[in-house]
């Protein structure tokens, strides 16, 4: 690990060219705030089933998790959407899709998710009752403080709408 000073998107603001290494560390989403989220057991995102793929696809953002920034509209992946992509891939593997592409990509995704969990550790205390708790009856867990991910979906949709024009369709990534 390398010690770094805490940063926010507005810290040390200047005009970036978005060429080479001249881009900000974080996507500047000014509407990002903290929200409370109660972790709940859910059947809303199944592993198997005729509509599981479509349901999990709803976790994708407009632009497939990429945003276009700067005068040249350079593509950047947003880490949260990259993480959700990896969860979707793992779900597909658990559901039986384990072709050569998935196998190679799973190694990357498992390591990426591991690193992202370590990068943003959530220190919320949760009862250690996973072996005795009836998750069918006691579905709600701890309340976690989270960044408001809904604003990221909104900002990604705006970014996509501003970039995506019929002439740009060939350069999606």
VMD Tcl script that draws the C-alpha trace (Angstrom):
set ca {
  {0.00 0.00 0.00}
  {1.10 3.53 -0.73}
  {0.04 6.23 1.75}
  {-1.83 9.04 -0.01}
  {-3.54 12.18 1.20}
  {-7.34 11.98 1.18}
  {-8.77 13.56 -1.92}
  {-12.12 14.63 -3.18}
  {-13.01 15.37 -6.80}
  {-12.95 19.13 -6.11}
  {-9.58 19.09 -4.30}
  {-6.84 20.74 -6.35}
  {-9.24 21.31 -9.23}
  {-7.80 22.36 -12.56}
  {-8.75 21.93 -16.17}
  {-7.75 18.47 -17.29}
  {-6.93 17.59 -20.88}
  {-7.99 13.94 -20.40}
  {-5.01 13.00 -22.56}
  {-2.45 10.51 -21.29}
  {-2.22 10.73 -17.49}
  {-3.83 14.18 -17.28}
  {-7.21 13.27 -15.80}
  {-8.68 13.39 -12.29}
  {-8.47 10.40 -9.97}
  {-12.22 10.50 -9.29}
  {-15.25 11.19 -11.43}
  {-16.61 14.53 -10.21}
  {-20.24 13.81 -9.38}
  {-21.36 16.76 -7.29}
  {-24.73 15.21 -6.36}
  {-23.10 12.28 -4.53}
  {-24.25 12.14 -0.91}
  {-24.43 9.52 1.84}
  {-27.52 7.38 2.38}
  {-28.44 4.60 4.78}
  {-29.04 1.15 3.31}
  {-30.55 -1.73 5.26}
  {-29.01 -4.94 3.99}
  {-31.84 -7.36 3.24}
  {-32.11 -10.89 2.02}
  {-33.85 -10.75 -1.33}
  {-35.09 -13.00 -4.08}
  {-34.99 -10.02 -6.46}
  {-31.65 -10.99 -8.00}
  {-31.78 -14.76 -8.56}
  {-28.87 -16.85 -9.74}
  {-31.06 -19.11 -11.89}
  {-34.31 -18.72 -13.75}
  {-35.68 -17.67 -17.09}
  {-35.40 -13.96 -16.29}
  {-32.26 -13.91 -14.09}
  {-30.05 -12.54 -16.88}
  {-32.50 -9.71 -17.61}
  {-32.94 -8.85 -13.92}
  {-29.19 -8.68 -13.34}
  {-28.81 -6.59 -16.52}
  {-30.74 -3.83 -14.72}
  {-27.63 -3.22 -12.61}
  {-25.89 -1.91 -15.73}
  {-25.83 1.82 -16.44}
  {-26.47 3.71 -19.64}
  {-23.17 3.57 -21.50}
  {-22.36 0.15 -20.02}
  {-20.52 1.70 -17.06}
  {-18.33 3.97 -19.16}
  {-18.37 7.75 -19.11}
  {-16.95 10.07 -21.74}
  {-14.95 12.99 -20.41}
  {-12.98 15.90 -21.80}
  {-12.94 17.58 -25.18}
  {-11.99 14.33 -26.91}
  {-14.73 12.41 -25.03}
  {-12.24 9.88 -23.68}
  {-13.85 6.72 -22.30}
  {-13.34 5.81 -18.64}
  {-14.80 2.86 -16.75}
  {-16.44 3.80 -13.46}
  {-15.26 1.42 -10.74}
  {-18.72 0.83 -9.23}
  {-20.08 -0.27 -12.62}
  {-16.97 -2.39 -13.23}
  {-17.60 -4.12 -9.89}
  {-21.24 -4.77 -10.82}
  {-20.09 -6.18 -14.17}
  {-17.92 -8.63 -12.22}
  {-20.83 -9.64 -9.96}
  {-22.95 -10.28 -13.08}
  {-20.18 -12.44 -14.52}
  {-19.89 -14.44 -11.29}
  {-23.67 -14.93 -11.29}
  {-23.48 -16.23 -14.84}
  {-20.74 -18.68 -13.80}
  {-22.84 -19.93 -10.88}
  {-25.73 -20.36 -13.30}
  {-23.61 -22.60 -15.53}
  {-21.96 -20.26 -18.03}
  {-18.35 -21.21 -17.68}
  {-16.90 -21.01 -21.17}
  {-13.31 -20.05 -21.96}
  {-14.10 -16.32 -21.91}
  {-15.82 -16.55 -18.52}
  {-13.02 -18.62 -16.99}
  {-10.35 -16.13 -18.03}
  {-12.40 -13.15 -16.96}
  {-13.37 -14.67 -13.58}
  {-9.77 -14.58 -12.35}
  {-9.68 -10.84 -13.06}
  {-13.09 -10.23 -11.49}
  {-12.43 -12.15 -8.28}
  {-9.17 -10.28 -7.74}
  {-10.73 -6.94 -8.69}
  {-13.64 -7.39 -6.26}
  {-11.23 -8.52 -3.52}
  {-9.14 -5.39 -4.03}
  {-12.17 -3.07 -4.13}
  {-13.49 -4.53 -0.86}
  {-10.10 -3.93 0.73}
  {-9.97 -0.43 -0.77}
  {-13.27 0.65 0.80}
  {-13.65 -1.43 3.95}
  {-17.11 -1.22 5.52}
  {-16.69 -1.38 9.28}
  {-20.38 -1.85 10.08}
  {-20.76 -4.48 12.80}
  {-23.06 -7.38 11.95}
  {-24.18 -10.16 14.31}
  {-22.29 -13.38 13.68}
  {-25.44 -15.46 13.32}
  {-25.11 -16.76 9.78}
  {-25.36 -20.39 10.91}
  {-28.35 -19.91 13.23}
  {-30.33 -17.10 11.60}
  {-33.44 -17.96 9.60}
  {-32.99 -15.68 6.60}
  {-36.50 -16.51 5.36}
  {-38.02 -14.97 8.50}
  {-35.39 -12.46 9.61}
  {-34.63 -10.77 6.29}
  {-33.25 -7.38 7.41}
  {-29.73 -6.88 8.63}
  {-27.55 -3.96 9.64}
  {-27.89 -0.44 8.29}
  {-24.83 0.62 6.31}
  {-23.83 4.16 5.34}
  {-23.32 4.22 1.59}
  {-22.67 6.69 -1.16}
  {-25.91 7.34 -3.04}
  {-25.40 5.08 -6.04}
  {-28.67 6.26 -7.66}
  {-27.02 9.61 -8.45}
  {-24.22 7.72 -10.26}
  {-26.80 6.00 -12.47}
  {-28.41 9.38 -13.19}
  {-25.09 11.04 -14.00}
  {-24.05 8.11 -16.21}
  {-27.34 8.40 -18.13}
  {-26.78 12.13 -18.66}
  {-23.19 11.51 -19.75}
  {-24.33 8.80 -22.19}
  {-27.08 11.01 -23.65}
  {-24.60 13.86 -24.15}
  {-22.12 11.58 -25.91}
  {-24.22 9.02 -27.77}
  {-25.20 10.28 -31.18}
  {-25.86 8.13 -34.27}
  {-22.37 8.90 -35.64}
  {-20.68 7.73 -32.42}
  {-22.23 4.23 -32.43}
  {-19.06 2.61 -33.82}
  {-16.90 3.74 -30.92}
  {-18.81 2.47 -27.89}
  {-15.77 1.58 -25.80}
}
mol new
graphics top color blue
foreach p $ca { graphics top sphere $p radius 0.5 }
foreach p [lrange $ca 0 end-1] q [lrange $ca 1 end] { graphics top cylinder $p $q radius 0.2 }
display resetview
